[in-house]
Amino acid sequence: MPALTLPAEFERYAAFPRELFEGNPYWRPTDEHGLIAEISNQSAYAAHSRAQAFWIVDGSRVVAVVTAMVDDLYRAQRKEKAGHLLFFDARPDCEDEAASVLEEACRWLRGQDAEFARLGLKFGWQLPYTIDAYDAPPTILHTYNPPYYHRHIKNAGFATEKGVVEFRVQFTAALAERYRQLTSPEGATLRPWDFSRLEEETDRFSRLLNDTFAEHWGFGRFTIEELGGLTHGLRDFLVPEFCWFAEVDGEAAGFVFSLPDLNQGEAITHGVLLIIGVSKKFRGRGINTALGARSYLAMIDRGYQSASYTVVLDDNWPSRRTAEKLGCRVARNFCIYRREL
């Protein structure tokens, strides 16, 4: 079972989902160049992580693929010997081959001193697998997966580790009025990002994200170079008024990062609240709800009809309550898998 090493192999790996799902009305293409950089250790993450891609090829066709990865920065922060399995794709009639490629990737992780393999989540790399939204396009930064993936994964010895949800809201005049009443949090001021100073704003975003998510399950610290993929990398598509910072007495206190759902196509009327966070010492003042309300109001002003709030762990009740205050309800479910090594 080959471990990929050649540029042509990485290109073929990255093209496999297109070969597998092209023509499916719900599949959306991913950034193949970005994927190649990640699985070949050419991305910004390579400064503190190691990845190895695997596949099974049957004659002229790719059958199953997966990438194993260890992140030294994540391990140091979380104090756990984690290994990650990412970008798994397989054909429906190849259950044994899917199990084999996952087994080989687990063997590689054991050689990297990993004690368990987490499949389907690494913030900055991949978001989890849907378990119910098969008849709708994935929200931006999510990827499409068919139902049979879960059969393949569980037959390879994995069990569900965490549940995850995506909230959605349909905007109404009444909700817009509610949002306007929520935008003045106690003792805090809000301002939109200044895209003319995107380098500075990315630095502030990086510091706040790493601070506010330091205790979040499964989260690993991001470098400013990595987060540049969300800011500088998506600059042409971002709407400054969708992204806000909160300050208390001149100190950065929180942020929200939202963007258009580019997976819709050309006529975008759906926004995505992707990340929201408030520093621990400033929580309990309604800052998080105010940030979300500001972002959603900007979407309404732009003519958007709906928005997501994604992704949220099943047991992250503070974030779930924020989503509910914004009128959101659970619309999609996902799961993250784990296998002991």
C-alpha positions as CSV (number, residue, x, y, z in Angstrom):
1,M,0.0,0.0,0.0
2,P,2.0,3.0,-1.2
3,A,2.7,6.1,0.8
4,L,2.6,9.0,-1.7
5,T,5.9,10.8,-2.5
6,L,5.7,12.1,-6.0
7,P,4.1,15.3,-7.2
8,A,2.0,13.4,-9.8
9,E,0.7,11.2,-7.0
10,F,-0.4,14.1,-4.9
11,E,-2.2,15.7,-7.9
12,R,-4.0,12.4,-8.5
13,Y,-5.0,12.1,-4.8
14,A,-6.4,15.7,-4.8
15,A,-8.4,15.0,-8.0
16,F,-10.0,11.8,-6.6
17,P,-13.0,13.5,-5.0
18,R,-13.7,15.2,-8.4
19,E,-13.5,11.8,-10.1
20,L,-15.7,10.3,-7.4
21,F,-18.5,12.9,-7.1
22,E,-18.5,15.0,-10.3
23,G,-22.0,15.2,-11.5
24,N,-23.4,14.9,-7.9
25,P,-25.6,18.1,-7.5
26,Y,-24.6,18.4,-3.8
27,W,-20.8,18.0,-4.2
28,R,-18.7,21.2,-4.3
29,P,-15.1,21.3,-5.6
30,T,-12.4,22.0,-3.1
31,D,-9.1,23.8,-3.5
32,E,-7.0,21.1,-5.0
33,H,-3.8,23.2,-4.9
34,G,-4.3,23.9,-1.2
35,L,-4.9,20.2,-0.5
36,I,-1.8,19.2,-2.4
37,A,0.3,21.7,-0.3
38,E,-1.1,20.2,2.9
39,I,-0.7,16.5,2.1
40,S,2.8,17.0,0.7
41,N,4.1,19.1,3.7
42,Q,4.3,22.3,1.7
43,S,1.8,24.5,3.6
44,A,2.3,26.8,6.5
45,Y,1.3,24.0,8.8
46,A,4.5,22.1,7.9
47,A,6.5,24.3,10.3
48,H,5.1,22.2,13.2
49,S,3.3,19.2,11.7
50,R,4.1,16.1,9.5
51,A,1.7,14.6,7.1
52,Q,1.8,11.4,5.1
53,A,-0.7,10.6,2.4
54,F,-1.8,7.0,1.5
55,W,-3.9,5.4,-1.2
56,I,-4.9,2.2,-2.8
57,V,-4.9,2.0,-6.6
58,D,-6.6,-0.8,-8.5
59,G,-5.3,-0.8,-12.0
60,S,-6.1,2.6,-13.5
61,R,-8.5,3.8,-10.8
62,V,-7.9,5.2,-7.3
63,V,-10.0,3.3,-4.8
64,A,-9.4,4.9,-1.4
65,V,-7.2,7.7,0.1
66,V,-6.4,9.2,3.5
67,T,-3.8,11.4,5.0
68,A,-2.2,10.8,8.4
69,M,-0.9,13.9,10.3
70,V,0.7,14.7,13.6
71,D,0.9,18.3,14.9
72,D,3.6,18.9,17.4
73,L,2.1,22.3,18.4
74,Y,-1.2,20.7,19.1
75,R,0.4,17.9,21.1
76,A,2.3,20.4,23.3
77,Q,-0.8,22.5,24.0
78,R,-3.3,19.6,24.6
79,K,-0.8,17.3,26.4
80,E,-2.0,14.3,24.4
81,K,-0.3,12.1,21.9
82,A,-2.9,12.7,19.2
83,G,-2.7,11.6,15.6
84,H,-5.1,12.9,12.9
85,L,-6.6,11.2,9.8
86,L,-7.9,13.6,7.2
87,F,-9.2,13.8,3.7
88,F,-10.5,10.2,3.6
89,D,-12.4,9.3,0.4
90,A,-13.3,5.9,-0.9
91,R,-15.5,4.2,-3.4
92,P,-18.8,2.6,-2.2
93,D,-17.9,-0.9,-3.3
94,C,-14.5,-1.0,-1.7
95,E,-15.1,-1.6,2.0
96,D,-12.0,-3.8,2.5
97,E,-9.8,-1.4,0.7
98,A,-11.1,1.5,2.7
99,A,-10.3,-0.4,5.9
100,S,-6.8,-1.3,4.6
101,V,-5.8,2.3,3.8
102,L,-7.1,3.5,7.2
103,E,-5.1,0.7,8.9
104,E,-1.9,1.6,7.1
105,A,-2.4,5.3,8.1
106,C,-2.9,4.2,11.7
107,R,0.3,2.1,11.5
108,W,2.1,5.3,10.4
109,L,0.6,7.2,13.3
110,R,1.8,4.6,15.8
111,G,5.3,5.1,14.4
112,Q,4.9,8.8,15.2
113,D,4.2,7.9,18.9
114,A,0.5,8.6,18.6
115,E,-1.8,6.9,21.1
116,F,-5.1,7.5,19.2
117,A,-6.3,8.5,15.8
118,R,-8.9,11.2,15.4
119,L,-10.7,11.0,12.0
120,G,-12.7,13.9,10.5
121,L,-11.6,16.9,12.4
122,K,-8.5,19.1,12.5
123,F,-9.3,22.8,12.8
124,G,-7.7,24.5,9.9
125,W,-7.6,21.3,7.8
126,Q,-11.0,19.6,7.8
127,L,-14.4,19.9,9.4
128,P,-16.4,16.8,10.4
129,Y,-18.5,14.3,8.4
130,T,-22.2,15.0,8.0
131,I,-24.5,12.3,9.2
132,D,-27.8,13.8,7.7
133,A,-27.3,16.6,5.2
134,Y,-26.7,14.4,2.1
135,D,-29.3,16.2,0.0
136,A,-27.9,19.7,0.3
137,P,-24.6,21.3,-0.7
138,P,-22.1,21.6,2.2
139,T,-21.6,25.0,3.7
140,I,-18.3,26.7,2.8
141,L,-15.2,24.9,4.3
142,H,-17.3,21.8,4.8
143,T,-16.8,19.0,2.3
144,Y,-19.4,16.6,0.9
145,N,-19.5,13.0,2.0
146,P,-22.0,10.2,1.1
147,P,-23.7,8.1,3.7
148,Y,-21.6,5.0,3.1
149,Y,-18.5,6.7,4.5
150,H,-19.7,6.0,8.0
151,R,-20.0,2.3,7.2
152,H,-16.5,2.2,5.9
153,I,-15.1,4.1,8.9
154,K,-16.9,2.0,11.6
155,N,-15.9,-1.2,9.9
156,A,-12.3,0.0,10.1
157,G,-12.6,0.0,13.9
158,F,-13.5,3.6,14.6
159,A,-16.2,4.8,17.0
160,T,-18.0,8.2,17.3
161,E,-16.0,10.5,19.6
162,K,-18.0,13.8,19.4
163,G,-21.1,15.1,17.9
164,V,-21.2,18.4,16.1
165,V,-24.0,20.6,14.8
166,E,-24.5,23.5,12.4
167,F,-27.2,26.0,13.2
168,R,-29.1,28.0,10.6
169,V,-31.4,31.0,10.7
170,Q,-33.9,32.5,8.2
171,F,-33.8,36.2,8.6
172,T,-37.0,38.1,9.3
173,A,-37.9,41.7,10.1
174,A,-38.6,40.7,13.7
175,L,-35.1,39.1,14.0
176,A,-33.5,42.2,12.5
177,E,-35.1,44.3,15.2
178,R,-33.9,41.8,17.9
179,Y,-30.4,42.0,16.5
180,R,-30.4,45.8,16.7
181,Q,-31.4,45.6,20.4
182,L,-28.5,43.2,21.1
183,T,-25.6,45.3,19.6
184,S,-24.7,47.4,22.7
185,P,-23.0,45.0,25.2
186,E,-22.2,46.1,28.7
187,G,-19.0,48.2,28.8
188,A,-17.8,47.2,25.3
189,T,-17.5,48.8,21.9
190,L,-17.7,47.0,18.6
191,R,-16.0,47.9,15.4
192,P,-15.8,46.2,12.0
193,W,-12.4,44.9,10.7
194,D,-10.3,47.4,8.8
195,F,-9.3,45.6,5.6
196,S,-6.9,48.4,4.7
197,R,-4.8,47.1,7.6
198,L,-5.4,43.4,7.1
199,E,-2.0,42.4,8.4
200,E,-2.7,44.1,11.7
201,E,-6.2,42.7,11.9
202,T,-5.0,39.2,11.1
203,D,-2.5,39.5,14.0
204,R,-5.3,40.6,16.4
205,F,-7.5,37.9,15.1
206,S,-4.8,35.3,15.7
207,R,-4.1,36.4,19.3
208,L,-7.8,36.5,20.2
209,L,-8.6,33.2,18.6
210,N,-5.8,31.4,20.4
211,D,-6.8,33.0,23.7
212,T,-10.5,32.4,23.5
213,F,-10.2,28.8,22.2
214,A,-7.3,27.8,24.4
215,E,-9.6,25.5,26.5
216,H,-11.9,24.4,23.6
217,W,-11.9,20.6,22.9
218,G,-9.8,19.6,19.9
219,F,-8.4,23.0,19.3
220,G,-4.8,23.7,18.6
221,R,-3.0,27.0,18.4
222,F,-2.8,28.7,15.0
223,T,0.2,30.7,13.7
224,I,-0.5,34.0,12.1
225,E,0.8,32.5,8.8
226,E,-1.9,29.8,9.0
227,L,-4.7,32.2,9.7
228,G,-3.6,34.3,6.8
229,G,-5.2,31.6,4.7
230,L,-8.6,32.8,6.0
231,T,-7.9,36.5,5.8
232,H,-5.4,37.2,3.0
233,G,-6.3,34.0,1.2
234,L,-10.0,34.9,1.1
235,R,-9.7,38.7,0.9
236,D,-11.3,39.0,-2.5
237,F,-14.5,37.3,-1.1
238,L,-14.7,38.7,2.4
239,V,-17.1,41.4,3.4
240,P,-15.5,43.7,6.1
241,E,-18.8,44.4,7.8
242,F,-19.4,40.7,8.4
243,C,-16.3,40.6,10.7
244,W,-16.2,42.5,14.0
245,F,-13.9,43.1,17.0
246,A,-15.0,43.9,20.5
247,E,-13.0,46.1,22.8
248,V,-13.3,46.9,26.6
249,D,-11.4,50.0,27.8
250,G,-9.2,49.7,24.7
251,E,-8.4,46.1,25.2
252,A,-9.3,43.5,22.6
253,A,-12.1,41.4,24.1
254,G,-13.7,39.3,21.3
255,F,-14.2,38.8,17.6
256,V,-16.5,37.3,15.0
257,F,-15.3,36.0,11.6
258,S,-18.1,35.6,9.0
259,L,-18.1,35.2,5.3
260,P,-20.4,34.6,2.3
261,D,-21.3,31.0,1.6
262,L,-19.3,30.7,-1.6
263,N,-20.6,27.1,-2.1
264,Q,-23.9,28.6,-3.2
265,G,-22.6,29.8,-6.5
266,E,-22.9,33.2,-8.0
267,A,-26.2,34.5,-6.4
268,I,-25.1,34.3,-2.8
269,T,-27.9,35.1,-0.2
270,H,-26.6,32.9,2.6
271,G,-23.8,33.9,5.1
272,V,-21.7,31.9,7.4
273,L,-20.7,32.8,11.0
274,L,-17.6,30.6,11.1
275,I,-15.8,31.6,14.3
276,I,-16.8,33.7,17.3
277,G,-15.0,34.1,20.6
278,V,-14.8,36.3,23.7
279,S,-11.8,36.3,26.1
280,K,-12.6,34.5,29.4
281,K,-12.5,37.6,31.6
282,F,-15.0,39.5,29.5
283,R,-17.6,36.7,29.2
284,G,-21.1,37.1,30.7
285,R,-21.6,40.7,29.3
286,G,-23.4,39.7,26.1
287,I,-20.4,40.5,23.9
288,N,-20.7,37.3,22.0
289,T,-24.3,37.8,21.2
290,A,-23.7,41.4,20.2
291,L,-20.9,40.3,17.8
292,G,-23.1,37.8,16.2
293,A,-26.0,40.2,15.9
294,R,-23.8,42.8,14.2
295,S,-22.5,40.3,11.7
296,Y,-26.1,39.1,10.9
297,L,-27.3,42.7,10.6
298,A,-24.6,43.4,8.0
299,M,-25.8,40.3,6.1
300,I,-29.4,41.5,6.2
301,D,-28.3,45.0,4.9
302,R,-26.6,43.2,2.0
303,G,-29.8,41.4,1.1
304,Y,-28.9,38.0,2.5
305,Q,-31.9,35.8,3.5
306,S,-30.3,33.3,5.8
307,A,-27.1,32.4,7.6
308,S,-25.3,29.5,9.3
309,Y,-23.6,29.4,12.7
310,T,-21.0,26.6,12.3
311,V,-19.6,24.4,13.7
312,V,-20.5,23.8,17.4
313,L,-19.8,20.8,19.6
314,D,-22.9,19.1,20.9
315,D,-21.9,19.8,24.5
316,N,-20.7,23.4,23.9
317,W,-23.7,24.9,25.6
318,P,-22.5,28.5,25.8
319,S,-22.1,28.6,22.0
320,R,-25.4,26.8,21.5
321,R,-27.2,29.3,23.7
322,T,-25.6,32.2,21.7
323,A,-26.9,30.6,18.5
324,E,-30.3,30.2,19.9
325,K,-30.4,33.9,21.1
326,L,-29.7,34.8,17.5
327,G,-32.8,32.8,16.4
328,C,-30.8,29.9,15.0
329,R,-31.8,26.2,15.2
330,V,-29.9,23.0,14.6
331,A,-30.1,22.2,10.9
332,R,-27.3,19.7,10.3
333,N,-25.4,17.1,12.3
334,F,-21.8,15.8,12.0
335,C,-19.6,13.4,13.9
336,I,-15.9,13.0,14.7
337,Y,-14.4,9.5,14.9
338,R,-11.7,8.0,17.1
339,R,-9.7,4.8,17.2
340,E,-7.3,3.8,20.0
341,L,-3.8,2.8,18.7
